[in-house]
């Protein structure tokens, strides 16, 4: 399954975007890709740390006009 | 390094409650077993239907409200629902405030005394707010 699910967590603050991503991750299947959008730079830095710590994979992370995008693949 | 985290929450100030909720929720979703102990002035904010705002201590507390930071009660709930966290109300604080357990938000576990909490926290990191 390769549909990338967008998790729109703009306009909230740490750890809101992380929690929204995790809620979506719980419902996703192994191999699914999710893309979280955040306007909070702290979250953009913290989310990849969380992804690595719990053993998923960061596929990409970039800033586009003040919105940070972090793309993750669920590995387990 | 212990993978257990204990968080003691006694303050009724918005910043303290927010920081406690942030720490507890992030720890819980990062694989730690989290035990949260609520007492003193924090207890009122965990009554069902109590949407009252905890008073801000300073500038950041005011901004938390204005800038749409996640509500600390929702963060504690996320800690329980998305991670391995349990929130225990202090039985002494419930007695003193005359709050029945049934009045507390649903994600709160059974009331706990200090003997039991100290036992649970003995091999964990301990944070207090």
N, CA and C atoms of all chains as a GROMACS GRO file, in nm:
protein
  615
    1UNK      N    1   0.084  -0.120   0.000
    1UNK     CA    2   0.000   0.000   0.000
    1UNK      C    3   0.088   0.125   0.000
    2UNK      N    4   0.070   0.210  -0.099
    2UNK     CA    5   0.162   0.323  -0.110
    2UNK      C    6   0.098   0.461  -0.103
    3UNK      N    7  -0.032   0.464  -0.073
    3UNK     CA    8  -0.095   0.596  -0.058
    3UNK      C    9  -0.034   0.664   0.062
    4UNK      N   10   0.016   0.783   0.041
    4UNK     CA   11   0.077   0.854   0.153
    4UNK      C   12  -0.029   0.935   0.227
    5UNK      N   13  -0.044   0.906   0.354
    5UNK     CA   14  -0.145   0.976   0.432
    5UNK      C   15  -0.088   1.108   0.484
    6UNK      N   16  -0.163   1.215   0.463
    6UNK     CA   17  -0.120   1.347   0.512
    6UNK      C   18  -0.177   1.370   0.652
    7UNK      N   19  -0.090   1.406   0.746
    7UNK     CA   20  -0.135   1.440   0.881
    7UNK      C   21  -0.115   1.591   0.896
    8UNK      N   22  -0.225   1.664   0.885
    8UNK     CA   23  -0.214   1.810   0.888
    8UNK      C   24  -0.218   1.860   1.032
    9UNK      N   25  -0.102   1.893   1.086
    9UNK     CA   26  -0.092   1.939   1.225
    9UNK      C   27  -0.043   2.084   1.229
   10UNK      N   28  -0.080   2.160   1.128
   10UNK     CA   29  -0.039   2.300   1.126
   10UNK      C   30  -0.110   2.379   1.238
   11UNK      N   31  -0.044   2.484   1.282
   11UNK     CA   32  -0.102   2.577   1.380
   11UNK      C   33  -0.126   2.518   1.519
   12UNK      N   34  -0.055   2.412   1.552
   12UNK     CA   35  -0.053   2.373   1.693
   12UNK      C   36   0.094   2.360   1.733
   13UNK      N   37   0.116   2.342   1.863
   13UNK     CA   38   0.253   2.344   1.913
   13UNK      C   39   0.293   2.210   1.972
   14UNK      N   40   0.422   2.195   1.991
   14UNK     CA   41   0.481   2.077   2.051
   14UNK      C   42   0.409   2.042   2.182
   15UNK      N   43   0.374   1.917   2.208
   15UNK     CA   44   0.395   1.801   2.121
   15UNK      C   45   0.270   1.764   2.040
   16UNK      N   46   0.187   1.863   2.007
   16UNK     CA   47   0.065   1.836   1.931
   16UNK      C   48   0.089   1.762   1.799
   17UNK      N   49   0.181   1.813   1.713
   17UNK     CA   50   0.204   1.744   1.585
   17UNK      C   51   0.254   1.599   1.604
   18UNK      N   52   0.340   1.578   1.704
   18UNK     CA   53   0.390   1.443   1.731
   18UNK      C   54   0.274   1.351   1.771
   19UNK      N   55   0.188   1.401   1.858
   19UNK     CA   56   0.075   1.319   1.903
   19UNK      C   57  -0.020   1.287   1.787
   20UNK      N   58  -0.041   1.385   1.699
   20UNK     CA   59  -0.130   1.360   1.584
   20UNK      C   60  -0.069   1.256   1.490
   21UNK      N   61   0.064   1.265   1.472
   21UNK     CA   62   0.132   1.166   1.388
   21UNK      C   63   0.118   1.027   1.450
   22UNK      N   64   0.140   1.017   1.580
   22UNK     CA   65   0.138   0.886   1.646
   22UNK      C   66  -0.003   0.826   1.640
   23UNK      N   67  -0.104   0.909   1.658
   23UNK     CA   68  -0.241   0.859   1.649
   23UNK      C   69  -0.266   0.799   1.510
   24UNK      N   70  -0.214   0.867   1.406
   24UNK     CA   71  -0.230   0.814   1.269
   24UNK      C   72  -0.144   0.690   1.247
   25UNK      N   73  -0.025   0.688   1.306
   25UNK     CA   74   0.065   0.573   1.291
   25UNK      C   75   0.000   0.447   1.346
   26UNK      N   76  -0.073   0.464   1.457
   26UNK     CA   77  -0.138   0.348   1.521
   26UNK      C   78  -0.235   0.280   1.426
   27UNK      N   79  -0.298   0.361   1.342
   27UNK     CA   80  -0.399   0.307   1.251
   27UNK      C   81  -0.339   0.260   1.118
   28UNK      N   82  -0.213   0.298   1.094
   28UNK     CA   83  -0.150   0.263   0.966
   28UNK      C   84  -0.098   0.120   0.971
   29UNK      N   85  -0.064   0.068   0.852
   29UNK     CA   86  -0.006  -0.066   0.846
   29UNK      C   87   0.143  -0.056   0.819
   30UNK      N   88   0.215  -0.161   0.853
   30UNK     CA   89   0.360  -0.163   0.829
   30UNK      C   90   0.385  -0.139   0.680
   31UNK      N   91   0.476  -0.048   0.650
   31UNK     CA   92   0.506  -0.014   0.512
   31UNK      C   93   0.435   0.111   0.464
   32UNK      N   94   0.334   0.153   0.537
   32UNK     CA   95   0.262   0.276   0.499
   32UNK      C   96   0.352   0.398   0.518
   33UNK      N   97   0.328   0.498   0.433
   33UNK     CA   98   0.401   0.624   0.448
   33UNK      C   99   0.306   0.733   0.496
   34UNK      N  100   0.354   0.814   0.588
   34UNK     CA  101   0.275   0.926   0.638
   34UNK      C  102   0.357   1.053   0.625
   35UNK      N  103   0.288   1.164   0.597
   35UNK     CA  104   0.355   1.292   0.584
   35UNK      C  105   0.290   1.389   0.681
   36UNK      N  106   0.366   1.433   0.781
   36UNK     CA  107   0.310   1.525   0.880
   36UNK      C  108   0.350   1.668   0.845
   37UNK      N  109   0.253   1.758   0.852
   37UNK     CA  110   0.276   1.900   0.823
   37UNK      C  111   0.271   1.977   0.953
   38UNK      N  112   0.372   2.061   0.977
   38UNK     CA  113   0.378   2.136   1.103
   38UNK      C  114   0.430   2.276   1.079
   39UNK      N  115   0.371   2.372   1.146
   39UNK     CA  116   0.423   2.508   1.140
   39UNK      C  117   0.511   2.537   1.262
   40UNK      N  118   0.529   2.438   1.346
   40UNK     CA  119   0.609   2.452   1.468
   40UNK      C  120   0.746   2.391   1.444
   41UNK      N  121   0.850   2.475   1.441
   41UNK     CA  122   0.983   2.425   1.406
   41UNK      C  123   1.036   2.326   1.509
   42UNK      N  124   1.000   2.348   1.638
   42UNK     CA  125   1.043   2.254   1.742
   42UNK      C  126   0.994   2.114   1.712
   43UNK      N  127   0.870   2.104   1.668
   43UNK     CA  128   0.815   1.973   1.634
   43UNK      C  129   0.887   1.913   1.514
   44UNK      N  130   0.920   1.998   1.418
   44UNK     CA  131   0.989   1.949   1.298
   44UNK      C  132   1.123   1.887   1.334
   45UNK      N  133   1.186   1.938   1.441
   45UNK     CA  134   1.313   1.881   1.486
   45UNK      C  135   1.291   1.757   1.573
   46UNK      N  136   1.186   1.760   1.653
   46UNK     CA  137   1.162   1.655   1.752
   46UNK      C  138   1.102   1.529   1.688
   47UNK      N  139   1.018   1.546   1.587
   47UNK     CA  140   0.950   1.430   1.527
   47UNK      C  141   1.050   1.329   1.468
   48UNK      N  142   1.152   1.376   1.389
   48UNK     CA  143   1.250   1.278   1.338
   48UNK      C  144   1.323   1.205   1.452
   49UNK      N  145   1.350   1.274   1.563
   49UNK     CA  146   1.414   1.209   1.677
   49UNK      C  147   1.327   1.096   1.730
   50UNK      N  148   1.198   1.124   1.739
   50UNK     CA  149   1.106   1.022   1.787
   50UNK      C  150   1.101   0.903   1.690
   51UNK      N  151   1.094   0.934   1.561
   51UNK     CA  152   1.085   0.829   1.459
   51UNK      C  153   1.204   0.734   1.469
   52UNK      N  154   1.325   0.794   1.485
   52UNK     CA  155   1.446   0.711   1.495
   52UNK      C  156   1.445   0.632   1.625
   53UNK      N  157   1.403   0.696   1.732
   53UNK     CA  158   1.408   0.629   1.862
   53UNK      C  159   1.319   0.505   1.866
   54UNK      N  160   1.201   0.515   1.808
   54UNK     CA  161   1.111   0.400   1.817
   54UNK      C  162   1.125   0.303   1.699
   55UNK      N  163   1.215   0.335   1.604
   55UNK     CA  164   1.248   0.236   1.502
   55UNK      C  165   1.172   0.244   1.372
   56UNK      N  166   1.114   0.360   1.341
   56UNK     CA  167   1.056   0.379   1.208
   56UNK      C  168   1.160   0.450   1.121
   57UNK      N  169   1.122   0.483   0.997
   57UNK     CA  170   1.221   0.543   0.907
   57UNK      C  171   1.178   0.681   0.857
   58UNK      N  172   1.269   0.779   0.871
   58UNK     CA  173   1.244   0.912   0.815
   58UNK      C  174   1.282   0.908   0.668
   59UNK      N  175   1.186   0.933   0.580
   59UNK     CA  176   1.216   0.929   0.437
   59UNK      C  177   1.260   1.064   0.386
   60UNK      N  178   1.201   1.170   0.443
   60UNK     CA  179   1.238   1.304   0.398
   60UNK      C  180   1.190   1.405   0.503
   61UNK      N  181   1.253   1.521   0.501
   61UNK     CA  182   1.216   1.626   0.595
   61UNK      C  183   1.257   1.758   0.532
   62UNK      N  184   1.161   1.845   0.510
   62UNK     CA  185   1.195   1.973   0.444
   62UNK      C  186   1.097   2.083   0.483
   63UNK      N  187   1.142   2.206   0.463
   63UNK     CA  188   1.062   2.325   0.495
   63UNK      C  189   1.013   2.385   0.363
   64UNK      N  190   0.881   2.405   0.353
   64UNK     CA  191   0.826   2.463   0.231
   64UNK      C  192   0.738   2.582   0.272
   65UNK      N  193   0.787   2.701   0.247
   65UNK     CA  194   0.714   2.824   0.280
   65UNK      C  195   0.665   2.828   0.426
   66UNK      N  196   0.753   2.791   0.517
   66UNK     CA  197   0.716   2.799   0.659
   66UNK      C  198   0.639   2.680   0.711
   67UNK      N  199   0.613   2.582   0.626
   67UNK     CA  200   0.549   2.459   0.672
   67UNK      C  201   0.651   2.346   0.661
   68UNK      N  202   0.677   2.280   0.774
   68UNK     CA  203   0.771   2.169   0.774
   68UNK      C  204   0.697   2.040   0.738
   69UNK      N  205   0.761   1.963   0.650
   69UNK     CA  206   0.705   1.834   0.609
   69UNK      C  207   0.802   1.725   0.657
   70UNK      N  208   0.750   1.628   0.729
   70UNK     CA  209   0.833   1.513   0.768
   70UNK      C  210   0.762   1.388   0.715
   71UNK      N  211   0.835   1.310   0.636
   71UNK     CA  212   0.776   1.190   0.576
   71UNK      C  213   0.836   1.067   0.643
   72UNK      N  214   0.748   0.981   0.688
   72UNK     CA  215   0.791   0.866   0.767
   72UNK      C  216   0.730   0.738   0.710
   73UNK      N  217   0.807   0.628   0.720
   73UNK     CA  218   0.752   0.497   0.685
   73UNK      C  219   0.741   0.413   0.810
   74UNK      N  220   0.623   0.356   0.829
   74UNK     CA  221   0.601   0.270   0.946
   74UNK      C  222   0.673   0.137   0.924
   75UNK      N  223   0.762   0.103   1.017
   75UNK     CA  224   0.849  -0.014   0.997
   75UNK      C  225   0.809  -0.134   1.082
   76UNK      N  226   0.719  -0.114   1.177
   76UNK     CA  227   0.684  -0.228   1.263
   76UNK      C  228   0.547  -0.210   1.323
   77UNK      N  229   2.007   0.290   3.201
   77UNK     CA  230   1.911   0.400   3.202
   77UNK      C  231   1.770   0.343   3.217
   78UNK      N  232   1.702   0.392   3.318
   78UNK     CA  233   1.568   0.339   3.345
   78UNK      C  234   1.472   0.376   3.234
   79UNK      N  235   1.385   0.281   3.201
   79UNK     CA  236   1.284   0.307   3.101
   79UNK      C  237   1.149   0.337   3.166
   80UNK      N  238   1.156   0.360   3.298
   80UNK     CA  239   1.034   0.396   3.369
   80UNK      C  240   1.042   0.543   3.411
   81UNK      N  241   0.932   0.612   3.396
   81UNK     CA  242   0.928   0.754   3.426
   81UNK      C  243   0.810   0.781   3.519
   82UNK      N  244   0.837   0.850   3.630
   82UNK     CA  245   0.730   0.889   3.721
   82UNK      C  246   0.718   1.041   3.721
   83UNK      N  247   0.595   1.089   3.716
   83UNK     CA  248   0.571   1.233   3.712
   83UNK      C  249   0.474   1.271   3.824
   84UNK      N  250   0.521   1.354   3.915
   84UNK     CA  251   0.438   1.400   4.026
   84UNK      C  252   0.386   1.539   3.989
   85UNK      N  253   0.254   1.554   3.986
   85UNK     CA  254   0.196   1.682   3.945
   85UNK      C  255   0.113   1.738   4.060
   86UNK      N  256   0.160   1.849   4.118
   86UNK     CA  257   0.086   1.907   4.230
   86UNK      C  258   0.044   2.052   4.205
   87UNK      N  259   0.106   2.117   4.108
   87UNK     CA  260   0.078   2.259   4.087
   87UNK      C  261  -0.053   2.279   4.010
   88UNK      N  262  -0.121   2.389   4.038
   88UNK     CA  263  -0.240   2.427   3.964
   88UNK      C  264  -0.208   2.537   3.862
   89UNK      N  265  -0.079   2.566   3.840
   89UNK     CA  266  -0.042   2.667   3.741
   89UNK      C  267  -0.036   2.607   3.601
   90UNK      N  268  -0.080   2.686   3.504
   90UNK     CA  269  -0.090   2.636   3.367
   90UNK      C  270   0.044   2.587   3.312
   91UNK      N  271   0.150   2.663   3.336
   91UNK     CA  272   0.280   2.624   3.280
   91UNK      C  273   0.328   2.490   3.337
   92UNK      N  274   0.308   2.471   3.467
   92UNK     CA  275   0.353   2.348   3.532
   92UNK      C  276   0.273   2.229   3.479
   93UNK      N  277   0.141   2.247   3.469
   93UNK     CA  278   0.055   2.140   3.420
   93UNK      C  279   0.090   2.106   3.275
   94UNK      N  280   0.117   2.210   3.195
   94UNK     CA  281   0.150   2.190   3.054
   94UNK      C  282   0.282   2.113   3.040
   95UNK      N  283   0.383   2.156   3.115
   95UNK     CA  284   0.515   2.090   3.104
   95UNK      C  285   0.505   1.945   3.149
   96UNK      N  286   0.433   1.922   3.258
   96UNK     CA  287   0.414   1.784   3.307
   96UNK      C  288   0.347   1.699   3.200
   97UNK      N  289   0.245   1.755   3.134
   97UNK     CA  290   0.170   1.680   3.032
   97UNK      C  291   0.256   1.654   2.908
   98UNK      N  292   0.337   1.753   2.871
   98UNK     CA  293   0.426   1.736   2.756
   98UNK      C  294   0.526   1.624   2.783
   99UNK      N  295   0.589   1.631   2.899
   99UNK     CA  296   0.690   1.531   2.933
   99UNK      C  297   0.629   1.392   2.943
  100UNK      N  298   0.516   1.383   3.010
  100UNK     CA  299   0.453   1.253   3.029
  100UNK      C  300   0.408   1.192   2.896
  101UNK      N  301   0.350   1.274   2.809
  101UNK     CA  302   0.297   1.220   2.684
  101UNK      C  303   0.409   1.178   2.589
  102UNK      N  304   0.514   1.259   2.581
  102UNK     CA  305   0.624   1.223   2.490
  102UNK      C  306   0.697   1.099   2.543
  103UNK      N  307   0.716   1.091   2.674
  103UNK     CA  308   0.780   0.971   2.731
  103UNK      C  309   0.694   0.848   2.702
  104UNK      N  310   0.563   0.862   2.720
  104UNK     CA  311   0.474   0.747   2.705
  104UNK      C  312   0.472   0.694   2.562
  105UNK      N  313   0.480   0.784   2.464
  105UNK     CA  314   0.476   0.736   2.325
  105UNK      C  315   0.615   0.700   2.273
  106UNK      N  316   0.716   0.714   2.358
  106UNK     CA  317   0.853   0.680   2.317
  106UNK      C  318   0.900   0.551   2.383
  107UNK      N  319   0.807   0.474   2.436
  107UNK     CA  320   0.842   0.342   2.488
  107UNK      C  321   0.866   0.336   2.637
  108UNK      N  322   0.848   0.447   2.709
  108UNK     CA  323   0.865   0.442   2.854
  108UNK      C  324   0.734   0.406   2.921
  109UNK      N  325   0.748   0.339   3.036
  109UNK     CA  326   0.631   0.310   3.119
  109UNK      C  327   0.616   0.430   3.213
  110UNK      N  328   0.505   0.503   3.202
  110UNK     CA  329   0.491   0.630   3.272
  110UNK      C  330   0.385   0.622   3.381
  111UNK      N  331   0.422   0.665   3.501
  111UNK     CA  332   0.328   0.671   3.612
  111UNK      C  333   0.311   0.816   3.652
  112UNK      N  334   0.188   0.865   3.646
  112UNK     CA  335   0.161   1.005   3.678
  112UNK      C  336   0.080   1.009   3.808
  113UNK      N  337   0.126   1.088   3.902
  113UNK     CA  338   0.059   1.097   4.032
  113UNK      C  339   0.008   1.240   4.049
  114UNK      N  340  -0.124   1.255   4.062
  114UNK     CA  341  -0.185   1.388   4.074
  114UNK      C  342  -0.219   1.417   4.219
  115UNK      N  343  -0.183   1.537   4.266
  115UNK     CA  344  -0.221   1.572   4.402
  115UNK      C  345  -0.232   1.725   4.417
  116UNK      N  346  -0.260   1.766   4.536
  116UNK     CA  347  -0.268   1.908   4.575
  116UNK      C  348  -0.351   1.991   4.476
  117UNK      N  349  -0.297   2.107   4.435
  117UNK     CA  350  -0.377   2.199   4.353
  117UNK      C  351  -0.399   2.154   4.208
  118UNK      N  352  -0.330   2.049   4.169
  118UNK     CA  353  -0.351   1.998   4.032
  118UNK      C  354  -0.484   1.923   4.020
  119UNK      N  355  -0.533   1.869   4.132
  119UNK     CA  356  -0.644   1.774   4.127
  119UNK      C  357  -0.772   1.830   4.064
  120UNK      N  358  -0.805   1.954   4.098
  120UNK     CA  359  -0.930   2.014   4.047
  120UNK      C  360  -0.942   2.010   3.895
  121UNK      N  361  -0.828   2.016   3.827
  121UNK     CA  362  -0.832   2.025   3.680
  121UNK      C  363  -0.858   1.891   3.615
  122UNK      N  364  -0.875   1.788   3.696
  122UNK     CA  365  -0.904   1.656   3.640
  122UNK      C  366  -1.045   1.609   3.675
  123UNK      N  367  -1.127   1.706   3.718
  123UNK     CA  368  -1.268   1.675   3.738
  123UNK      C  369  -1.340   1.680   3.604
  124UNK      N  370  -1.433   1.586   3.585
  124UNK     CA  371  -1.512   1.581   3.462
  124UNK      C  372  -1.584   1.712   3.438
  125UNK      N  373  -1.584   1.756   3.316
  125UNK     CA  374  -1.662   1.873   3.281
  125UNK      C  375  -1.602   2.004   3.328
  126UNK      N  376  -1.489   1.995   3.398
  126UNK     CA  377  -1.426   2.119   3.444
  126UNK      C  378  -1.337   2.172   3.333
  127UNK      N  379  -1.387   2.269   3.260
  127UNK     CA  380  -1.311   2.325   3.150
  127UNK      C  381  -1.241   2.454   3.192
  128UNK      N  382  -1.240   2.478   3.323
  128UNK     CA  383  -1.183   2.605   3.368
  128UNK      C  384  -1.034   2.610   3.337
  129UNK      N  385  -0.986   2.729   3.312
  129UNK     CA  386  -0.848   2.748   3.276
  129UNK      C  387  -0.761   2.755   3.401
  130UNK      N  388  -0.652   2.680   3.398
  130UNK     CA  389  -0.555   2.694   3.506
  130UNK      C  390  -0.490   2.831   3.490
  131UNK      N  391  -0.472   2.906   3.599
  131UNK     CA  392  -0.415   3.040   3.586
  131UNK      C  393  -0.270   3.038   3.539
  132UNK      N  394  -0.237   3.131   3.451
  132UNK     CA  395  -0.100   3.141   3.401
  132UNK      C  396  -0.010   3.201   3.507
  133UNK      N  397   0.112   3.148   3.517
  133UNK     CA  398   0.212   3.202   3.609
  133UNK      C  399   0.280   3.325   3.548
  134UNK      N  400   0.294   3.324   3.417
  134UNK     CA  401   0.367   3.432   3.352
  134UNK      C  402   0.337   3.440   3.203
  135UNK      N  403   0.429   3.501   3.131
  135UNK     CA  404   0.410   3.531   2.990
  135UNK      C  405   0.379   3.407   2.905
  136UNK      N  406   0.456   3.301   2.927
  136UNK     CA  407   0.438   3.184   2.841
  136UNK      C  408   0.302   3.119   2.862
  137UNK      N  409   0.256   3.121   2.987
  137UNK     CA  410   0.124   3.064   3.015
  137UNK      C  411   0.014   3.135   2.938
  138UNK      N  412   0.025   3.265   2.927
  138UNK     CA  413  -0.073   3.343   2.850
  138UNK      C  414  -0.062   3.307   2.702
  139UNK      N  415   0.062   3.294   2.653
  139UNK     CA  416   0.081   3.263   2.512
  139UNK      C  417   0.034   3.122   2.477
  140UNK      N  418   0.048   3.029   2.572
  140UNK     CA  419   0.001   2.891   2.547
  140UNK      C  420  -0.146   2.893   2.507
  141UNK      N  421  -0.219   2.977   2.578
  141UNK     CA  422  -0.362   2.989   2.552
  141UNK      C  423  -0.388   3.057   2.417
  142UNK      N  424  -0.318   3.169   2.394
  142UNK     CA  425  -0.343   3.247   2.273
  142UNK      C  426  -0.297   3.177   2.146
  143UNK      N  427  -0.197   3.093   2.159
  143UNK     CA  428  -0.136   3.033   2.039
  143UNK      C  429  -0.180   2.890   2.013
  144UNK      N  430  -0.286   2.846   2.083
  144UNK     CA  431  -0.343   2.717   2.048
  144UNK      C  432  -0.250   2.599   2.075
  145UNK      N  433  -0.180   2.603   2.188
  145UNK     CA  434  -0.102   2.485   2.229
  145UNK      C  435  -0.202   2.377   2.270
  146UNK      N  436  -0.163   2.249   2.258
  146UNK     CA  437  -0.256   2.143   2.298
  146UNK      C  438  -0.294   2.155   2.446
  147UNK      N  439  -0.418   2.129   2.479
  147UNK     CA  440  -0.464   2.135   2.618
  147UNK      C  441  -0.395   2.026   2.701
  148UNK      N  442  -0.351   2.061   2.822
  148UNK     CA  443  -0.275   1.961   2.900
  148UNK      C  444  -0.359   1.838   2.932
  149UNK      N  445  -0.490   1.856   2.946
  149UNK     CA  446  -0.574   1.740   2.975
  149UNK      C  447  -0.576   1.643   2.858
  150UNK      N  448  -0.578   1.699   2.736
  150UNK     CA  449  -0.574   1.613   2.617
  150UNK      C  450  -0.439   1.542   2.605
  151UNK      N  451  -0.333   1.611   2.646
  151UNK     CA  452  -0.200   1.547   2.638
  151UNK      C  453  -0.190   1.430   2.736
  152UNK      N  454  -0.243   1.449   2.857
  152UNK     CA  455  -0.243   1.337   2.951
  152UNK      C  456  -0.327   1.221   2.894
  153UNK      N  457  -0.437   1.255   2.832
  153UNK     CA  458  -0.521   1.152   2.772
  153UNK      C  459  -0.446   1.078   2.660
  154UNK      N  460  -0.374   1.153   2.576
  154UNK     CA  461  -0.292   1.091   2.471
  154UNK      C  462  -0.188   0.998   2.532
  155UNK      N  463  -0.129   1.039   2.644
  155UNK     CA  464  -0.028   0.956   2.710
  155UNK      C  465  -0.088   0.820   2.745
  156UNK      N  466  -0.212   0.821   2.793
  156UNK     CA  467  -0.279   0.697   2.835
  156UNK      C  468  -0.324   0.616   2.713
  157UNK      N  469  -0.380   0.685   2.614
  157UNK     CA  470  -0.440   0.613   2.501
  157UNK      C  471  -0.338   0.569   2.396
  158UNK      N  472  -0.235   0.650   2.376
  158UNK     CA  473  -0.138   0.617   2.270
  158UNK      C  474  -0.013   0.552   2.326
  159UNK      N  475   0.010   0.563   2.455
  159UNK     CA  476   0.133   0.509   2.513
  159UNK      C  477   0.105   0.428   2.637
  160UNK      N  478   0.212   0.394   2.706
  160UNK     CA  479   0.199   0.312   2.826
  160UNK      C  480   0.204   0.404   2.948
  161UNK      N  481   0.095   0.477   2.972
  161UNK     CA  482   0.091   0.568   3.088
  161UNK      C  483  -0.032   0.541   3.172
  162UNK      N  484  -0.016   0.561   3.302
  162UNK     CA  485  -0.130   0.554   3.392
  162UNK      C  486  -0.131   0.680   3.477
  163UNK      N  487  -0.251   0.735   3.497
  163UNK     CA  488  -0.266   0.857   3.577
  163UNK      C  489  -0.337   0.820   3.707
  164UNK      N  490  -0.269   0.838   3.820
  164UNK     CA  491  -0.328   0.802   3.948
  164UNK      C  492  -0.358   0.927   4.030
  165UNK      N  493  -0.482   0.942   4.074
  165UNK     CA  494  -0.511   1.052   4.165
  165UNK      C  495  -0.468   1.015   4.307
  166UNK      N  496  -0.422   1.114   4.381
  166UNK     CA  497  -0.380   1.093   4.520
  166UNK      C  498  -0.506   1.081   4.607
  167UNK      N  499  -0.515   0.972   4.684
  167UNK     CA  500  -0.637   0.952   4.762
  167UNK      C  501  -0.655   1.059   4.869
  168UNK      N  502  -0.544   1.109   4.923
  168UNK     CA  503  -0.554   1.214   5.025
  168UNK      C  504  -0.612   1.344   4.968
  169UNK      N  505  -0.568   1.381   4.847
  169UNK     CA  506  -0.620   1.505   4.787
  169UNK      C  507  -0.769   1.492   4.756
  170UNK      N  508  -0.811   1.372   4.711
  170UNK     CA  509  -0.954   1.351   4.682
  170UNK      C  510  -1.036   1.364   4.811
  171UNK      N  511  -0.982   1.311   4.920
  171UNK     CA  512  -1.051   1.321   5.050
  171UNK      C  513  -1.064   1.466   5.094
  172UNK      N  514  -0.954   1.537   5.086
  172UNK     CA  515  -0.952   1.675   5.136
  172UNK      C  516  -1.043   1.766   5.055
  173UNK      N  517  -1.050   1.739   4.922
  173UNK     CA  518  -1.134   1.821   4.835
  173UNK      C  519  -1.277   1.767   4.829
  174UNK      N  520  -1.297   1.649   4.888
  174UNK     CA  521  -1.427   1.584   4.885
  174UNK      C  522  -1.476   1.558   4.742
  175UNK      N  523  -1.384   1.506   4.660
  175UNK     CA  524  -1.417   1.472   4.521
  175UNK      C  525  -1.430   1.321   4.510
  176UNK      N  526  -1.546   1.269   4.469
  176UNK     CA  527  -1.557   1.124   4.446
  176UNK      C  528  -1.482   1.084   4.319
  177UNK      N  529  -1.429   0.963   4.317
  177UNK     CA  530  -1.353   0.916   4.200
  177UNK      C  531  -1.436   0.926   4.072
  178UNK      N  532  -1.568   0.904   4.087
  178UNK     CA  533  -1.655   0.906   3.970
  178UNK      C  534  -1.662   1.044   3.905
  179UNK      N  535  -1.618   1.147   3.977
  179UNK     CA  536  -1.617   1.283   3.921
  179UNK      C  537  -1.495   1.312   3.836
  180UNK      N  538  -1.399   1.221   3.837
  180UNK     CA  539  -1.275   1.248   3.764
  180UNK      C  540  -1.287   1.204   3.618
  181UNK      N  541  -1.205   1.262   3.532
  181UNK     CA  542  -1.206   1.226   3.389
  181UNK      C  543  -1.179   1.076   3.374
  182UNK      N  544  -1.234   1.019   3.266
  182UNK     CA  545  -1.237   0.872   3.253
  182UNK      C  546  -1.100   0.805   3.242
  183UNK      N  547  -1.001   0.879   3.194
  183UNK     CA  548  -0.871   0.813   3.174
  183UNK      C  549  -0.788   0.801   3.301
  184UNK      N  550  -0.840   0.852   3.413
  184UNK     CA  551  -0.770   0.841   3.541
  184UNK      C  552  -0.792   0.702   3.600
  185UNK      N  553  -0.685   0.642   3.653
  185UNK     CA  554  -0.693   0.508   3.715
  185UNK      C  555  -0.739   0.521   3.861
  186UNK      N  556  -0.731   0.411   3.934
  186UNK     CA  557  -0.780   0.412   4.072
  186UNK      C  558  -0.693   0.500   4.162
  187UNK      N  559  -0.750   0.556   4.271
  187UNK     CA  560  -0.672   0.640   4.360
  187UNK      C  561  -0.560   0.560   4.426
  188UNK      N  562  -0.453   0.634   4.456
  188UNK     CA  563  -0.333   0.571   4.508
  188UNK      C  564  -0.286   0.646   4.631
  189UNK      N  565  -0.228   0.573   4.726
  189UNK     CA  566  -0.162   0.638   4.840
  189UNK      C  567  -0.013   0.644   4.816
  190UNK      N  568   0.056   0.714   4.904
  190UNK     CA  569   0.200   0.736   4.884
  190UNK      C  570   0.283   0.609   4.896
  191UNK      N  571   0.243   0.520   4.982
  191UNK     CA  572   0.323   0.397   4.999
  191UNK      C  573   0.333   0.323   4.866
  192UNK      N  574   0.219   0.308   4.803
  192UNK     CA  575   0.214   0.236   4.675
  192UNK      C  576   0.288   0.314   4.566
  193UNK      N  577   0.266   0.445   4.564
  193UNK     CA  578   0.332   0.526   4.460
  193UNK      C  579   0.484   0.520   4.476
  194UNK      N  580   0.533   0.532   4.599
  194UNK     CA  581   0.678   0.526   4.623
  194UNK      C  582   0.735   0.392   4.576
  195UNK      N  583   0.659   0.289   4.599
  195UNK     CA  584   0.701   0.157   4.555
  195UNK      C  585   0.711   0.151   4.402
  196UNK      N  586   0.607   0.205   4.335
  196UNK     CA  587   0.606   0.203   4.188
  196UNK      C  588   0.717   0.289   4.129
  197UNK      N  589   0.752   0.397   4.200
  197UNK     CA  590   0.847   0.493   4.146
  197UNK      C  591   0.992   0.460   4.181
  198UNK      N  592   1.010   0.356   4.262
  198UNK     CA  593   1.143   0.334   4.320
  198UNK      C  594   1.253   0.307   4.216
  199UNK      N  595   1.217   0.250   4.102
  199UNK     CA  596   1.321   0.223   4.002
  199UNK      C  597   1.298   0.304   3.874
  200UNK      N  598   1.254   0.429   3.891
  200UNK     CA  599   1.225   0.511   3.773
  200UNK      C  600   1.291   0.648   3.784
  201UNK      N  601   1.297   0.718   3.672
  201UNK     CA  602   1.325   0.862   3.677
  201UNK      C  603   1.205   0.927   3.744
  202UNK      N  604   1.228   1.029   3.826
  202UNK     CA  605   1.115   1.097   3.889
  202UNK      C  606   1.121   1.247   3.856
  203UNK      N  607   1.009   1.297   3.807
  203UNK     CA  608   0.997   1.440   3.774
  203UNK      C  609   0.883   1.497   3.856
  204UNK      N  610   0.899   1.620   3.899
  204UNK     CA  611   0.786   1.677   3.973
  204UNK      C  612   0.755   1.820   3.927
  205UNK      N  613   0.628   1.849   3.926
  205UNK     CA  614   0.580   1.979   3.876
  205UNK      C  615   0.478   2.038   3.972
   0.00000   0.00000   0.00000
